[in-house]
Structure formats: structure tokens, C-alpha cells
Amino acid sequence: EIRRIILQDARAIFGDVPQAAQSLGIAALQAALDGLIAEGVVAPLHTTVTARMIYGAVTEASFWIAEPDGDIEARLAQALEGLERLLSGLLNS
């Protein structure tokens, strides 16, 4: 119930996350990707768009996990599996 209030009701009342907070999250992801590319862990790619895509995927997954009509634990496990598969596609092979 608390998750639903925080993730869904707050969004409906207060609107989306402020642009500044989104920008900070995206910038942190971009910096992490840049570092992983420099280390050779992640294949070279356009980090700005990739960071935005990861941020959006994780954000939307969090809302889906918190939906009141679902099994939160099962949804979390599914989301983590999906995220792992998504991110593994970025690895330098």
C-alpha cells in the first residue's frame, strides 16, 4: 500500500518527477556508462540516449511493480530479470 501511495498516488497528485531530478539521474547513468566504456566493459555507444532509455525503463518498471492488482514480489523478480537481460546487451563481447 505504501509503495502504491508513493509511486502512483504521488505521481497523480504532484505530477511527474521534476526535470532537475530526472536530469541528475540521467547524468549519473551517463557517467557510469562513460566509465564502463572507458574500462572496456561496455561496448562504445551513444551514452546520452542510452542513459535516458535505461532511466525510462527503470522508472516505468517501478510503477508497474507497485500496481495494486499484482504480485509485487513476482513483478520485482520479473523486472530485475528483464533489466539484467537489457543491460547484458550493452556488454563488450
N, CA, C and O atoms as a printed pandas DataFrame, in Angstrom:
     atom_number atom_name residue_name chain_id  residue_number  x_coord  y_coord  z_coord
0              1         N          GLU        A               1    0.824   -1.196    0.000
1              2        CA          GLU        A               1    0.000    0.000    0.000
2              3         C          GLU        A               1    0.868    1.260    0.000
3              4         O          GLU        A               1    0.572    2.224   -0.706
4              5         N          ILE        A               2    1.930    1.246    0.787
5              6        CA          ILE        A               2    2.823    2.408    0.843
6              7         C          ILE        A               2    3.478    2.638   -0.507
7              8         O          ILE        A               2    3.610    3.775   -0.959
8              9         N          ARG        A               3    3.890    1.544   -1.151
9             10        CA          ARG        A               3    4.507    1.668   -2.477
10            11         C          ARG        A               3    3.543    2.321   -3.457
11            12         O          ARG        A               3    3.923    3.201   -4.230
12            13         N          ARG        A               4    2.300    1.880   -3.413
13            14        CA          ARG        A               4    1.302    2.443   -4.322
14            15         C          ARG        A               4    1.128    3.933   -4.072
15            16         O          ARG        A               4    1.045    4.717   -5.017
16            17         N          ILE        A               5    1.075    4.321   -2.820
17            18        CA          ILE        A               5    0.909    5.735   -2.478
18            19         C          ILE        A               5    2.087    6.547   -2.988
19            20         O          ILE        A               5    1.908    7.605   -3.591
20            21         N          ILE        A               6    3.290    6.049   -2.745
21            22        CA          ILE        A               6    4.489    6.792   -3.138
22            23         C          ILE        A               6    4.644    6.842   -4.650
23            24         O          ILE        A               6    4.926    7.900   -5.212
24            25         N          LEU        A               7    4.462    5.705   -5.310
25            26        CA          LEU        A               7    4.757    5.636   -6.737
26            27         C          LEU        A               7    3.600    6.031   -7.645
27            28         O          LEU        A               7    3.829    6.523   -8.750
28            29         N          GLN        A               8    2.381    5.829   -7.207
29            30        CA          GLN        A               8    1.260    6.134   -8.093
30            31         C          GLN        A               8    0.474    7.355   -7.650
31            32         O          GLN        A               8    0.272    8.286   -8.430
32            33         N          ASP        A               9    0.034    7.354   -6.412
33            34        CA          ASP        A               9   -0.785    8.471   -5.951
34            35         C          ASP        A               9   -0.002    9.778   -5.960
35            36         O          ASP        A               9   -0.528   10.816   -6.363
36            37         N          ALA        A              10    1.238    9.733   -5.524
37            38        CA          ALA        A              10    2.054   10.952   -5.514
38            39         C          ALA        A              10    2.238   11.482   -6.929
39            40         O          ALA        A              10    2.196   12.691   -7.155
40            41         N          ARG        A              11    2.442   10.585   -7.871
41            42        CA          ARG        A              11    2.611   10.995   -9.266
42            43         C          ARG        A              11    1.339   11.673   -9.776
43            44         O          ARG        A              11    1.405   12.681  -10.480
44            45         N          ALA        A              12    0.187   11.116   -9.416
45            46        CA          ALA        A              12   -1.083   11.691   -9.862
46            47         C          ALA        A              12   -1.323   13.060   -9.235
47            48         O          ALA        A              12   -1.870   13.953   -9.882
48            49         N          ILE        A              13   -0.919   13.226   -7.990
49            50        CA          ILE        A              13   -1.150   14.487   -7.279
50            51         C          ILE        A              13   -0.114   15.542   -7.643
51            52         O          ILE        A              13   -0.458   16.682   -7.956
52            53         N          PHE        A              14    1.152   15.154   -7.600
53            54        CA          PHE        A              14    2.236   16.124   -7.778
54            55         C          PHE        A              14    2.786   16.187   -9.193
55            56         O          PHE        A              14    3.586   17.069   -9.502
56            57         N          GLY        A              15    2.376   15.275  -10.050
57            58        CA          GLY        A              15    2.900   15.248  -11.404
58            59         C          GLY        A              15    4.169   14.423  -11.474
59            60         O          GLY        A              15    4.574   13.787  -10.500
60            61         N          ASP        A              16    4.777   14.443  -12.620
61            62        CA          ASP        A              16    5.999   13.669  -12.823
62            63         C          ASP        A              16    7.145   14.226  -11.998
63            64         O          ASP        A              16    7.066   15.319  -11.438
64            65         N          VAL        A              17    8.208   13.444  -11.941
65            66        CA          VAL        A              17    9.413   13.852  -11.228
66            67         C          VAL        A              17    9.931   15.142  -11.860
67            68         O          VAL        A              17    9.959   15.255  -13.086
68            69         N          PRO        A              18   10.340   16.110  -11.053
69            70        CA          PRO        A              18   10.860   17.360  -11.616
70            71         C          PRO        A              18   12.021   17.102  -12.580
71            72         O          PRO        A              18   12.808   16.172  -12.399
72            73         N          GLN        A              19   12.104   17.928  -13.582
73            74        CA          GLN        A              19   13.130   17.784  -14.607
74            75         C          GLN        A              19   14.531   17.760  -14.008
75            76         O          GLN        A              19   15.390   17.022  -14.490
76            77         N          ALA        A              20   14.776   18.547  -12.974
77            78        CA          ALA        A              20   16.110   18.583  -12.360
78            79         C          ALA        A              20   16.479   17.225  -11.780
79            80         O          ALA        A              20   17.618   16.780  -11.922
80            81         N          ALA        A              21   15.533   16.564  -11.132
81            82        CA          ALA        A              21   15.801   15.243  -10.556
82            83         C          ALA        A              21   16.038   14.216  -11.656
83            84         O          ALA        A              21   16.927   13.372  -11.540
84            85         N          GLN        A              22   15.254   14.285  -12.712
85            86        CA          GLN        A              22   15.460   13.389  -13.849
86            87         C          GLN        A              22   16.834   13.613  -14.453
87            88         O          GLN        A              22   17.550   12.660  -14.761
88            89         N          SER        A              23   17.196   14.868  -14.620
89            90        CA          SER        A              23   18.491   15.193  -15.219
90            91         C          SER        A              23   19.643   14.651  -14.392
91            92         O          SER        A              23   20.631   14.166  -14.943
92            93         N          LEU        A              24   19.524   14.730  -13.071
93            94        CA          LEU        A              24   20.578   14.189  -12.201
94            95         C          LEU        A              24   20.688   12.681  -12.346
95            96         O          LEU        A              24   21.792   12.143  -12.433
96            97         N          GLY        A              25   19.559   12.000  -12.372
97            98        CA          GLY        A              25   19.572   10.547  -12.535
98            99         C          GLY        A              25   20.154   10.132  -13.871
99           100         O          GLY        A              25   20.948    9.194  -13.949
100          101         N          ILE        A              26   19.763   10.823  -14.911
101          102        CA          ILE        A              26   20.268   10.518  -16.247
102          103         C          ILE        A              26   21.756   10.817  -16.334
103          104         O          ILE        A              26   22.510   10.043  -16.923
104          105         N          ALA        A              27   22.186   11.932  -15.755
105          106        CA          ALA        A              27   23.613   12.286  -15.770
106          107         C          ALA        A              27   24.442   11.240  -15.033
107          108         O          ALA        A              27   25.544   10.905  -15.468
108          109         N          ALA        A              28   23.924   10.725  -13.925
109          110        CA          ALA        A              28   24.645    9.689  -13.177
110          111         C          ALA        A              28   24.764    8.413  -14.006
111          112         O          ALA        A              28   25.824    7.787  -14.036
112          113         N          LEU        A              29   23.689    8.030  -14.672
113          114        CA          LEU        A              29   23.742    6.857  -15.542
114          115         C          LEU        A              29   24.714    7.069  -16.694
115          116         O          LEU        A              29   25.470    6.165  -17.051
116          117         N          GLN        A              30   24.691    8.262  -17.273
117          118        CA          GLN        A              30   25.589    8.556  -18.384
118          119         C          GLN        A              30   27.042    8.490  -17.933
119          120         O          GLN        A              30   27.884    7.941  -18.644
120          121         N          ALA        A              31   27.345    9.037  -16.773
121          122        CA          ALA        A              31   28.714    8.991  -16.249
122          123         C          ALA        A              31   29.147    7.551  -16.003
123          124         O          ALA        A              31   30.286    7.183  -16.290
124          125         N          ALA        A              32   28.236    6.737  -15.470
125          126        CA          ALA        A              32   28.560    5.328  -15.235
126          127         C          ALA        A              32   28.830    4.613  -16.557
127          128         O          ALA        A              32   29.779    3.836  -16.663
128          129         N          LEU        A              33   28.004    4.873  -17.556
129          130        CA          LEU        A              33   28.214    4.266  -18.870
130          131         C          LEU        A              33   29.535    4.714  -19.482
131          132         O          LEU        A              33   30.276    3.899  -20.032
132          133         N          ASP        A              34   29.832    6.012  -19.386
133          134        CA          ASP        A              34   31.104    6.526  -19.908
134          135         C          ASP        A              34   32.283    5.813  -19.254
135          136         O          ASP        A              34   33.241    5.438  -19.929
136          137         N          GLY        A              35   32.209    5.628  -17.931
137          138        CA          GLY        A              35   33.275    4.936  -17.214
138          139         C          GLY        A              35   33.406    3.485  -17.637
139          140         O          GLY        A              35   34.517    2.984  -17.807
140          141         N          LEU        A              36   32.281    2.808  -17.808
141          142        CA          LEU        A              36   32.311    1.400  -18.221
142          143         C          LEU        A              36   32.818    1.244  -19.651
143          144         O          LEU        A              36   33.474    0.253  -19.972
144          145         N          ILE        A              37   32.523    2.203  -20.501
145          146        CA          ILE        A              37   33.061    2.180  -21.862
146          147         C          ILE        A              37   34.567    2.385  -21.821
147          148         O          ILE        A              37   35.309    1.683  -22.508
148          149         N          ALA        A              38   35.021    3.339  -21.022
149          150        CA          ALA        A              38   36.461    3.609  -20.899
150          151         C          ALA        A              38   37.209    2.384  -20.379
151          152         O          ALA        A              38   38.354    2.149  -20.765
152          153         N          GLU        A              39   36.571    1.603  -19.508
153          154        CA          GLU        A              39   37.183    0.392  -18.960
154          155         C          GLU        A              39   37.066   -0.796  -19.907
155          156         O          GLU        A              39   37.657   -1.847  -19.659
156          157         N          GLY        A              40   36.313   -0.640  -20.982
157          158        CA          GLY        A              40   36.137   -1.720  -21.941
158          159         C          GLY        A              40   35.065   -2.729  -21.559
159          160         O          GLY        A              40   34.938   -3.771  -22.202
160          161         N          VAL        A              41   34.298   -2.434  -20.529
161          162        CA          VAL        A              41   33.245   -3.349  -20.074
162          163         C          VAL        A              41   32.021   -3.255  -20.986
163          164         O          VAL        A              41   31.410   -4.266  -21.332
164          165         N          VAL        A              42   31.675   -2.035  -21.366
165          166        CA          VAL        A              42   30.521   -1.781  -22.224
166          167         C          VAL        A              42   31.024   -1.378  -23.603
167          168         O          VAL        A              42   31.989   -0.624  -23.733
168          169         N          ALA        A              43   30.353   -1.892  -24.626
169          170        CA          ALA        A              43   30.708   -1.539  -25.996
170          171         C          ALA        A              43   30.450   -0.053  -26.224
171          172         O          ALA        A              43   29.534    0.511  -25.625
172          173         N          PRO        A              44   31.243    0.589  -27.080
173          174        CA          PRO        A              44   31.032    2.011  -27.366
174          175         C          PRO        A              44   29.615    2.257  -27.902
175          176         O          PRO        A              44   29.125    1.541  -28.776
176          177         N          LEU        A              45   28.982    3.285  -27.352
177          178        CA          LEU        A              45   27.635    3.656  -27.769
178          179         C          LEU        A              45   27.372    5.099  -27.396
179          180         O          LEU        A              45   28.187    5.738  -26.730
180          181         N          HIS        A              46   26.243    5.606  -27.822
181          182        CA          HIS        A              46   25.850    6.982  -27.505
182          183         C          HIS        A              46   25.272    6.976  -26.097
183          184         O          HIS        A              46   24.141    6.535  -25.891
184          185         N          THR        A              47   26.037    7.461  -25.131
185          186        CA          THR        A              47   25.645    7.324  -23.727
186          187         C          THR        A              47   24.477    8.217  -23.318
187          188         O          THR        A              47   23.739    7.868  -22.396
188          189         N          THR        A              48   24.291    9.343  -23.970
189          190        CA          THR        A              48   23.185   10.226  -23.587
190          191         C          THR        A              48   21.845    9.545  -23.819
191          192         O          THR        A              48   21.006    9.499  -22.920
192          193         N          VAL        A              49   21.644    9.025  -25.000
193          194        CA          VAL        A              49   20.365    8.378  -25.310
194          195         C          VAL        A              49   20.223    7.068  -24.546
195          196         O          VAL        A              49   19.123    6.731  -24.107
196          197         N          THR        A              50   21.302    6.331  -24.379
197          198        CA          THR        A              50   21.233    5.062  -23.648
198          199         C          THR        A              50   20.876    5.296  -22.189
199          200         O          THR        A              50   20.075    4.553  -21.622
200          201         N          ALA        A              51   21.457    6.313  -21.576
201          202        CA          ALA        A              51   21.130    6.639  -20.185
202          203         C          ALA        A              51   19.656    7.009  -20.055
203          204         O          ALA        A              51   19.000    6.609  -19.093
204          205         N          ARG        A              52   19.135    7.764  -21.007
205          206        CA          ARG        A              52   17.720    8.143  -20.975
206          207         C          ARG        A              52   16.819    6.916  -21.122
207          208         O          ARG        A              52   15.781    6.818  -20.468
208          209         N          MET        A              53   17.220    5.991  -21.977
209          210        CA          MET        A              53   16.423    4.790  -22.184
210          211         C          MET        A              53   16.416    3.913  -20.934
211          212         O          MET        A              53   15.370    3.389  -20.551
212          213         N          ILE        A              54   17.564    3.750  -20.302
213          214        CA          ILE        A              54   17.633    2.956  -19.071
214          215         C          ILE        A              54   16.804    3.621  -17.977
215          216         O          ILE        A              54   16.036    2.954  -17.284
216          217         N          TYR        A              55   16.956    4.922  -17.824
217          218        CA          TYR        A              55   16.204    5.663  -16.806
218          219         C          TYR        A              55   14.700    5.477  -17.011
219          220         O          TYR        A              55   13.964    5.200  -16.064
220          221         N          GLY        A              56   14.263    5.630  -18.237
221          222        CA          GLY        A              56   12.841    5.476  -18.533
222          223         C          GLY        A              56   12.341    4.065  -18.262
223          224         O          GLY        A              56   11.251    3.881  -17.720
224          225         N          ALA        A              57   13.133    3.073  -18.638
225          226        CA          ALA        A              57   12.734    1.682  -18.418
226          227         C          ALA        A              57   12.612    1.365  -16.933
227          228         O          ALA        A              57   11.648    0.730  -16.506
228          229         N          VAL        A              58   13.584    1.805  -16.154
229          230        CA          VAL        A              58   13.564    1.534  -14.715
230          231         C          VAL        A              58   12.420    2.289  -14.037
231          232         O          VAL        A              58   11.755    1.750  -13.153
232          233         N          THR        A              59   12.198    3.517  -14.447
233          234        CA          THR        A              59   11.110    4.306  -13.867
234          235         C          THR        A              59    9.759    3.654  -14.135
235          236         O          THR        A              59    8.953    3.488  -13.219
236          237         N          GLU        A              60    9.515    3.289  -15.375
237          238        CA          GLU        A              60    8.233    2.670  -15.715
238          239         C          GLU        A              60    8.076    1.313  -15.045
239          240         O          GLU        A              60    6.974    0.956  -14.628
240          241         N          ALA        A              61    9.153    0.557  -14.935
241          242        CA          ALA        A              61    9.085   -0.738  -14.247
242          243         C          ALA        A              61    8.696   -0.550  -12.786
243          244         O          ALA        A              61    7.943   -1.355  -12.237
244          245         N          SER        A              62    9.200    0.501  -12.156
245          246        CA          SER        A              62    8.868    0.733  -10.746
246          247         C          SER        A              62    7.376    1.007  -10.569
247          248         O          SER        A              62    6.784    0.573   -9.581
248          249         N          PHE        A              63    6.763    1.717  -11.509
249          250        CA          PHE        A              63    5.321    1.961  -11.435
250          251         C          PHE        A              63    4.543    0.665  -11.658
251          252         O          PHE        A              63    3.536    0.416  -10.995
252          253         N          TRP        A              64    5.012   -0.150  -12.587
253          254        CA          TRP        A              64    4.355   -1.428  -12.867
254          255         C          TRP        A              64    4.445   -2.356  -11.658
255          256         O          TRP        A              64    3.465   -3.010  -11.301
256          257         N          ILE        A              65    5.610   -2.413  -11.032
257          258        CA          ILE        A              65    5.798   -3.257   -9.847
258          259         C          ILE        A              65    4.831   -2.850   -8.744
259          260         O          ILE        A              65    4.291   -3.709   -8.047
260          261         N          ALA        A              66    4.610   -1.569   -8.582
261          262        CA          ALA        A              66    3.795   -1.051   -7.479
262          263         C          ALA        A              66    2.293   -1.082   -7.735
263          264         O          ALA        A              66    1.519   -0.727   -6.846
264          265         N          GLU        A              67    1.862   -1.494   -8.913
265          266        CA          GLU        A              67    0.424   -1.529   -9.188
266          267         C          GLU        A              67   -0.275   -2.412   -8.160
267          268         O          GLU        A              67    0.212   -3.494   -7.833
268          269         N          PRO        A              68   -1.405   -1.957   -7.656
269          270        CA          PRO        A              68   -2.063   -2.662   -6.549
270          271         C          PRO        A              68   -2.662   -4.018   -6.912
271          272         O          PRO        A              68   -2.922   -4.828   -6.022
272          273         N          ASP        A              69   -2.882   -4.277   -8.179
273          274        CA          ASP        A              69   -3.553   -5.522   -8.566
274          275         C          ASP        A              69   -2.592   -6.658   -8.897
275          276         O          ASP        A              69   -3.008   -7.676   -9.451
276          277         N          GLY        A              70   -1.317   -6.498   -8.568
277          278        CA          GLY        A              70   -0.347   -7.519   -8.932
278          279         C          GLY        A              70    0.443   -8.043   -7.749
279          280         O          GLY        A              70    0.381   -7.498   -6.648
280          281         N          ASP        A              71    1.181   -9.103   -7.994
281          282        CA          ASP        A              71    2.070   -9.705   -7.004
282          283         C          ASP        A              71    3.392   -8.943   -7.053
283          284         O          ASP        A              71    4.184   -9.121   -7.979
284          285         N          ILE        A              72    3.624   -8.108   -6.069
285          286        CA          ILE        A              72    4.792   -7.225   -6.068
286          287         C          ILE        A              72    6.092   -8.015   -6.137
287          288         O          ILE        A              72    6.988   -7.659   -6.903
288          289         N          GLU        A              73    6.209   -9.071   -5.356
289          290        CA          GLU        A              73    7.449   -9.859   -5.343
290          291         C          GLU        A              73    7.711  -10.502   -6.702
291          292         O          GLU        A              73    8.844  -10.503   -7.182
292          293         N          ALA        A              74    6.675  -11.044   -7.318
293          294        CA          ALA        A              74    6.835  -11.665   -8.635
294          295         C          ALA        A              74    7.189  -10.617   -9.682
295          296         O          ALA        A              74    8.047  -10.848  -10.534
296          297         N          ARG        A              75    6.533   -9.475   -9.619
297          298        CA          ARG        A              75    6.824   -8.411  -10.582
298          299         C          ARG        A              75    8.245   -7.879  -10.414
299          300         O          ARG        A              75    8.922   -7.586  -11.399
300          301         N          LEU        A              76    8.690   -7.757   -9.171
301          302        CA          LEU        A              76   10.060   -7.309   -8.930
302          303         C          LEU        A              76   11.051   -8.290   -9.539
303          304         O          LEU        A              76   12.006   -7.881  -10.199
304          305         N          ALA        A              77   10.830   -9.577   -9.320
305          306        CA          ALA        A              77   11.723  -10.594   -9.884
306          307         C          ALA        A              77   11.727  -10.527  -11.410
307          308         O          ALA        A              77   12.783  -10.632  -12.034
308          309         N          GLN        A              78   10.554  -10.352  -12.008
309          310        CA          GLN        A              78   10.463  -10.256  -13.465
310          311         C          GLN        A              78   11.176   -9.010  -13.980
311          312         O          GLN        A              78   11.882   -9.058  -14.987
312          313         N          ALA        A              79   10.985   -7.905  -13.284
313          314        CA          ALA        A              79   11.623   -6.655  -13.703
314          315         C          ALA        A              79   13.136   -6.750  -13.595
315          316         O          ALA        A              79   13.853   -6.279  -14.478
316          317         N          LEU        A              80   13.626   -7.353  -12.521
317          318        CA          LEU        A              80   15.077   -7.498  -12.359
318          319         C          LEU        A              80   15.661   -8.404  -13.435
319          320         O          LEU        A              80   16.746   -8.138  -13.951
320          321         N          GLU        A              81   14.946   -9.470  -13.774
321          322        CA          GLU        A              81   15.410  -10.351  -14.844
322          323         C          GLU        A              81   15.447   -9.598  -16.176
323          324         O          GLU        A              81   16.410   -9.702  -16.935
324          325         N          GLY        A              82   14.392   -8.845  -16.440
325          326        CA          GLY        A              82   14.356   -8.068  -17.680
326          327         C          GLY        A              82   15.454   -7.029  -17.737
327          328         O          GLY        A              82   16.075   -6.834  -18.782
328          329         N          LEU        A              83   15.702   -6.357  -16.615
329          330        CA          LEU        A              83   16.757   -5.349  -16.572
330          331         C          LEU        A              83   18.123   -5.985  -16.786
331          332         O          LEU        A              83   18.969   -5.436  -17.492
332          333         N          GLU        A              84   18.332   -7.142  -16.174
333          334        CA          GLU        A              84   19.610   -7.839  -16.356
334          335         C          GLU        A              84   19.834   -8.203  -17.819
335          336         O          GLU        A              84   20.937   -8.047  -18.342
336          337         N          ARG        A              85   18.795   -8.682  -18.468
337          338        CA          ARG        A              85   18.920   -9.026  -19.889
338          339         C          ARG        A              85   19.142   -7.784  -20.743
339          340         O          ARG        A              85   19.940   -7.796  -21.680
340          341         N          LEU        A              86   18.439   -6.728  -20.414
341          342        CA          LEU        A              86   18.593   -5.473  -21.145
342          343         C          LEU        A              86   20.024   -4.956  -21.035
343          344         O          LEU        A              86   20.653   -4.614  -22.037
344          345         N          LEU        A              87   20.527   -4.904  -19.808
345          346        CA          LEU        A              87   21.868   -4.364  -19.585
346          347         C          LEU        A              87   22.960   -5.286  -20.107
347          348         O          LEU        A              87   24.018   -4.812  -20.521
348          349         N          SER        A              88   22.725   -6.584  -20.094
349          350        CA          SER        A              88   23.748   -7.506  -20.599
350          351         C          SER        A              88   23.988   -7.296  -22.091
351          352         O          SER        A              88   25.057   -7.629  -22.605
352          353         N          GLY        A              89   23.004   -6.751  -22.779
353          354        CA          GLY        A              89   23.175   -6.444  -24.192
354          355         C          GLY        A              89   24.153   -5.306  -24.453
355          356         O          GLY        A              89   24.587   -5.111  -25.589
356          357         N          LEU        A              90   24.500   -4.561  -23.423
357          358        CA          LEU        A              90   25.449   -3.456  -23.570
358          359         C          LEU        A              90   26.897   -3.906  -23.410
359          360         O          LEU        A              90   27.824   -3.170  -23.746
360          361         N          LEU        A              91   27.086   -5.125  -22.891
361          362        CA          LEU        A              91   28.441   -5.584  -22.592
362          363         C          LEU        A              91   29.278   -5.724  -23.851
363          364         O          LEU        A              91   28.780   -6.088  -24.917
364          365         N          ASN        A              92   30.545   -5.429  -23.704
365          366        CA          ASN        A              92   31.508   -5.566  -24.784
366          367         C          ASN        A              92   31.855   -7.041  -24.909
367          368         O          ASN        A              92   32.364   -7.644  -23.964
368          369         N          SER        A              93   31.585   -7.619  -26.060
369          370        CA          SER        A              93   31.870   -9.053  -26.189
370          371         C          SER        A              93   33.055   -9.349  -27.061
371          372         O          SER        A              93   33.403  -10.514  -27.254
